[in-house]
Amino acid sequence: MAGNLCLVLHAHLPFVRHPEHENFLEENWLYEAITECYLPLLQMLEGWERDNLTAQITFTLSPTLCAMLDDPLLQSRYLRYLDGLIELADKEIHRTLFEPALNRLAQRYHERLNGLRSYYLAKQSQLLPEFRRLQDAGRIEIITCAATHAVLPLLKNSHAVRAQILVARDDYVRCFGRPPLGIWLPECAYAPELEPALVESGLRWFITESHGVLNATPKARYALFAPILTERGLSVFGRDMESAKQVWSRKEGYPGDPRYRDFYRDIGYDVDLDYVQEHLPVRGHRGFTGLKYHAISKQAYEPDLARQAVQQHAGHFLQARRDQIRKLNDVMDTPPVIVSPYDAELFGHWWYEGPDFVDQLVRQAQAHTSELKFASPGAYLKTKPILQVAAPSPSTWGEGGHLHVWLNEKNHWMYPHLSVAQERIHELAVTVRETTRLMERALRQAGRELLLAQSSDWPFIIRTGTSPEYATRRFREHIAQFTTLYEQIRGGQVAVDFLENLEQKNNLFPQLDWRHWS
């Protein structure tokens, strides 16, 4: 029997859009991800299509990421960002003229960035239609996520969970023209109380961390290598531990190979500040530009050596999966499924060679099609396998397998505010009957503000300390803006200028249905 490899790339960024500022540091999170991750992955997929390679992989495109990719303001700002990088690469070609190794890299960056710009313009700055086309052609499966990537078990409110899932489903239909069948539970955080909303939304399957399936009741007959079925009819796939370790492990993971490009060594820190400052995220302050000339070995980065590493690691990964499948075929009476989910931003952003690694996986696997098949979880379920009924265990892929990262001594103060706001929007949803057009707009915007406050990114950033001031300010702003709208709606007097400002700034989910909180 052939085995199935389900490669799942979870693409998500928090909603960061600041039209009130000409330049905003945190918007660069999106621009960097488009340049280093999303565009290269799309080019990779089109390469498979061109070469008639049969491999289906799965993408999560979170609703907040979709909103930003589809936003004209951010699209125009991204082009400005890309033009600035091309200008910097051109300057680097002249600066490194007498350093041959660096000069070759500068020329490669210049050529690559111009190619990405041409590709982006050829798509008319619209990436979502290209993802949709690839899904319609059967090349990929796109699944949804919670509306703003909230850690759903921590909401502690069935109406809040329901709204996060139903708003996400509605927005997926708007973007991709069909209802989603799979969902990425943010942070793989599962609890049994999530299931009613998942079933109501029409979803069919989701992924848990390994212990979600391994600790199921009764015990999962095939461990992680076949999905289980909940009593409500949801299929549950568990994350494979071995393939996760080979990529994610700090000691053994492929991205740590010394031949690969060093993420942290950037000319934004290495060259004269006056020379580079107009290309920095914040003028006058050191930061990443994206142009990096060193490998993890501390030597000059050599693309040919990195390419050798990619080929070796892709071959090693595939051989390990084939070995797994052979062993599993000895003890299983159904084709095994190996589910390997990763953050999409790892591939290209944190691990520069990551898209090449995925590309090599598929190209090398073509010689072993009888042993290994790239398929999405949804495609596997269409083969109508007989599944064992079992109850998954609560789980998350957070540190230590629990939710401490999102609920701890640094961010616990956020949850009482969310609890009050969640009860208030439920109150509005069940008590408001007759509305004016203005009141409808206010109710929709109140929903947007609460959803944005629930984002898992804010407590995560506060916990890790990367941009805690920004995350704290964003959370407080959304709670305050929700509270003001709530009081105006209850009082029957909505301030038009205040509402219009919020609608212009936080403009995601244009078709949001506030009755989802009822």
N, C-alpha and C positions, 0 to 999 in steps of 0.2 A: 504494500500500500504506500502511496505517496503521502508525505506529511505536508502540512500547511504551515507556512510562516506568515503571521499577521504582523506586519511592520506598521506601527501607528505613530504618527508625528503630531504632537499636540501643540498647535500654534495659538498663542494667546499673549496679549499685551493689555494693560489697563487703559481705559479711555483717557487719553491726555490730549487735550485740544484747547488752545488758549488764543482765541482770535484777538483778545484785548492786548496782546503783546506781539511785537514784530518778530522777535526771536524768543524761544522758550526752551531751556535746557532739556527738560524731560520729554519734549517732542522728539528729540534725537533718538530715543529708544525705538520709535517706529521707523525712522529713516535708516538707522543702522540695520534693523532687522530686514527691511525691504531689500537693501543693498546686498547684505551678506548671506541672507537666508532665503527669503521668499522668491526673489527673482532667480537666483541660481537653481532652486528646486523646481521652479516652473520650466526653466530651460532644460533641466535634466529630464523632466517628464515628456517634454516635446521631443527630446532626443530619442527616448524609448519609442514614442509614437512613430517618429521618422524611420527608425530601424526595425520597426515591427516587433518589438520585444513585448512579450506577454507577461506582465507583472502588475498586479493590482495592490496598491498600498492605501492606507487610510490616513486622512488628515482631519484633525479637529481644527476648525476655524471659529474661534470664540466670537460671540456676537459683538463684543466691544472692538475686537480686531477688525471684523467685517465693516463696522461703522466707520472706522478710521480709514481703511483702505478705499472706501467708497466716498470719502468726503472731498469735495473739490478744493477746499482751502488747504487741507493737508497734502493733497496731490500736487498742488502748485508749489507748496513749501518744500516738498520732497525734491522736486526738480531743481529748485534753488540750491538745496543741500547738495545734490548730486553735481550740479555745475561747479559748486565751490570745491568739491573733492577733485574734479577733473582739473580745475585750475591749479590746485595744490600739486597734483601729480605732475602737471606740466612744469611747474617751478622746480620740482624735485629732479626731473630729468636734467635740468641745467645745473642744479646745485651739486649733484653727484657725478658730474661729468668725468671727474678724475678718480672715481671709486667704481671700477667696473662692475663688481658684484651688486652693489647697491643701485647702480645705474640701470642694470638689466631689470631689477625688480621694479624700479620706478617706471620704466617703460611698460612692463607687464601690467602694473596698476593702471596706467593711463589707458592702455588698450582695453583692459577689462571694464573699466568704468565707462568708457565711451560705448562699448558694446551693450552694457546694461542700460545706458540711457537710450540707445536706439531701440532696444527691445521694449522698454517701458513706453516710449512714444508710439511704437508700432501697435501697442495694445491700448493706445489713447489714454494712458494712465489708469486704465481699468483692469485690475487683477482679478476681481471676483468673477467677471464673465468668463475668464480663461479657466479658473478652477471649475466653474459650472460646466463649461464645455467638456473638460476632461472627465468629469463625473458622468455627464450624459453619454459620453463615448465608452463608458465602462472602464476607463483607465484608473480611476481612483474612486474611493468612497469618502464622502465628506460627512462628518458627524457634527452634532452640535455640542453645546456646553451650557452651563447655567448662564443666564443673561449677562451678568457682570462677574462671573467666576467667583461667586460666593461659596464659602465652605458650608454646604447646605446643612449638615448636622448641627452646626453651631448657631444656626438661626433660631432653633428651638421654637418654631412657629410654623404650623402646617400651611397657613395662608401665604406666608412669605416664601416658603419652599415652592408652593404651587405657582406663584407669580414668577419666580425666577425661571422655572422650567417652561411655563406656557409662553411667556414673553420670548424666550429663546426659540421655542418652536415656531412661533409666528414670524419672527424675524428671519429664521432659516428659510421658511417658505417664500418670503419676500425676496431673499437673495438668490435662492437656488431653484425656485419653481416647483418644489415638491416637499412633502413633509420628511423630516429626518427619521431614520430608523434606529440609529445609535446615538448615545450621548457619552461624552467624557464628563464624569462627575469630577468637579474641581478638586484637585489634590487627591484623586481616587478615594475621596471621603464618602464612604457608604454607611448608611444606617437603615434598618428596616422601615422606619417611618417615612423614608423618601419614596417608597414604592407606589403609594396611591397616586401621587402626582405624575410619576413616570408612566404609569399605565394610562391615566386619563389623557396624557399628551400623545398617546399612540406610539411611544418608543418601544423598541423590542429588545435592546441589549445594551450592556455597559460593561466596563472593565473595573476590576478591583485590584488592589495590591494583593500579593501572593497569599497572605494570611486570610484574606476575605474568603477565598475558596478552600484553602487547606484546612481552615477551622470551621468549615460548613457543617451543618447538622441535617441529616446524617453525614458521615465522612464521605468526601467526594471519591468515587470509585477510581477515577482516572487522574486524581490529583489535579495538577494545573493544565493537563494536556487534553482536556475536553471541557466545554462549558457545562455549567449546571443550570437548572431551570428553577426559578422560584415558584411558589404556589400561585402567585399572581400572573405567571406566564412570562416573566422576564428572563432572558438568557444572560448568564454572567460568565465572563472570561477572566481568568486570573493571570497576572503578570508573571512571565517566566523569569526565574531568579538568575539562571546562568547567563542568559544573553544580556540581562540588565547589568550584571557584574562586569562583563567584558567591555562594556562601554562606559559605565558610570564610575567604576571603582577608581579611587584616587591613586591606588598603588598599581593596579593591574589594568586599568582601562586604557583602551587604545589612544585616546586624545593626549595622554601624557608622554607619548613617545618623543624622544628628543629631536627627531627629525621634523616634527610638525612645527608650524608657525607659533610663536609665543604671542598669546593674546595681550599680555600686559606691557610688552615692550613696544612703545608707539612713539613716532617722531614728535607727537604733541608734548612729550616729556623730554625728548632727547636733543632737539635742536634749539637754536636761539629763539627766545620768546618773541622778540620783535618781528622775526621772520615769519613765524607761524601763527601769531595771535589772531589774525583776521579769519583764520580757518578753524579756530577752536570753538567748542560749543558755547563757552562764555568768554568773550574777548578779555584778554589779560590774565586769564586763569588757565593753568595747565589742564589738559584733558586729552581724550582720545580723538584722533583724526581718522583712524582706520588704516593708515599707511604704516606698516610694520615691516622691519627689515631683518628681524632676528628669529632664529629657531629657538625652541625650548632649551637646546644645548648651549645657548648663549652665542653660538656662532652665527654667521650670516645665513639667512634662510635660503635653502637650495630647493626649488620646486621639484627638480628631478628626484632628489632623495625623498621628499615628501610623497611623491607619486609612487615610489617603490614601497613606502610604508603603507600607503592606502591599499595597494594591490595585495600586499602580504596580509594585512589585517582583514580585508574583505575575504580572502581565501581562508584564513583561520576561522573567522566567524561562520562561514558557510560549512566548513568541515565539521565544526562543533555542532551545528544544527543537524547535519546529516548523521553524525554519530548519535545524537539524541534520538533522531527518528528511527534509526535502525534498532536501537535498544528498546524503544517504545513499541515498535512493531512486534517485538518478541512477546510482549505481555498484554497488548491491547487488541481488541477485536473491532476497532473502529479507527479511521485515520486520525493520527494525533494532530493537535493544534498547538503551535508555539506562538504565544502572543508577546511581542516585544515593543512596548510603548516607550517613547522618549519625548522630551520637550523638543519641538521643532527647532527652536532657536539655538539648540546645541549645534545643529548642522549648518555651519557656515559662520555663525557669529562667534560662539565660544570655541568651536572647533572648526577652523577655517577650511580644512579639507573634508569636512563632514558630508557635503553634497557629493563629492567625488567618491567617498566611501559607499554611500547608498547606491550610486550609479554602478560602481564596481560589483556590489552584491548581486544586482540583477544581471549584469552582463556575464559575470562568471557563473551564475546559477543556470544560465541557458544550456550549459553542457550537461546538466544533471536534472533535467526537467522531470524525469521519472521518479526522482527521489524527493524533490522539494518543489512546492508550488507556493508562489506569493499570492495570497488571497486576503481579502478583508474579512473581518468577523461576519459582516452582513452577507457576503458571498458564501461563506462557509455554511451559514444557517440556511441558505437557499437550497443546499443539498439535502435538506430535511433529515438531519441526524436525529436519532433517538437520544434524548437527554435525560439525565438523572434529576429527579426533583429533590432539591435540598435548599436549606436556608443559609445564605452567606453570613459570615461573621462581620460585624462592624470593622471597618478597615480604612487605612489611608496610607499613601506612600510618603507621608511626612516623616521627619526624623524620629527614629525609634518606633515607627508604626502607629503613632498616635498624633493628636492634634495640638501638641504643646507649642509648635511654631506659631500657630494662629490664635492661641489663647494662653497667655503667660503673664508674668508680672509687669511686662512693658506695655501690653496692649489690652489687658482685661477691662480697662475703663471704657472701652468702646461699646461693649455689648449691652449694657443697660440703656444707652441712648438708642441703639438699634431696636431693642425690645419695645420701648415706648413708641417709636415711630411705626413699627410694624403693627402694633395694636391700633394706632390712630388711622393708618390707611385702610385697615380692615373695617374700622368703624365707618369711614367715609364710603367704602364700597358697598356696605349693606344698608346704609341709611339714606344716601343721596338718591333721590328718585328722578325728579325733573331737573334738567340742567339747561343752561344757555350755552351757546357756542363758546363763550369766554370761560364759563365754568368747566366745560369739557377740556379745554386746553389746560386750565390750571390743574385739573385732576391728573391729566396725562403727565404734566411736568412734575407734579408731586411724586408720581410713580418713578419717573426717571431719576429724580434726586435720591430717593430711597434706594433704588437699585444700585446707583453709583456708590452710595455710602456702604453698601453691603459687600463691595468688592474684597476678595481675599488679599489683594495686593497691598492694601493699606496696612493691615496688621502684620503682614509678612515683612514689608519694608521697615516698619518700626522695629520689629524683632531683630532683623539683620543689621540695621543701622546704616543702610546704603544712602537713603534720602529721607530720614525720619521726619524732618521738618516739613517737607513737601507732603508726605503721606498724612501727617497729622492735620495739616491745613486743609487738604482736600476732604478728609473725613468730616472735620468740623464744619466746613462750608456746606457740604451736602446736607448734613443734619440740620444746620441752621436754615438753609433754603427750603428744605422740606417743611420745617416747623412753621416758617412764615407763610408758606402756601396753605398749610393745613388751617392755620388760624384765619387766613383770609377766606378760605372756602367755607369754614364754619360760620364766619361772620357775614357771608354773602356779599363781600366787597373785595374783588380781586384787583390789585394794583397792576394796571396794564403795562406800564413801563418796566416794572420789576419782572413780570412774567415774560415779556418780550426779550429782555436781556438774557434770562435763563434759557429760553427757547433757542436763541441765537448761539449761545455758548455751549450748552449741553444738548445737542440736537440729535442724539441717537434714538433709535426705535421710533421712527415717525408714525407707525401705526399702533403704538402701544394701547392696549385695552386695560384701563384701570379696574375693570370689573373682575379681572383675574384675582384680585385680592378679596373677593367676596366669599 
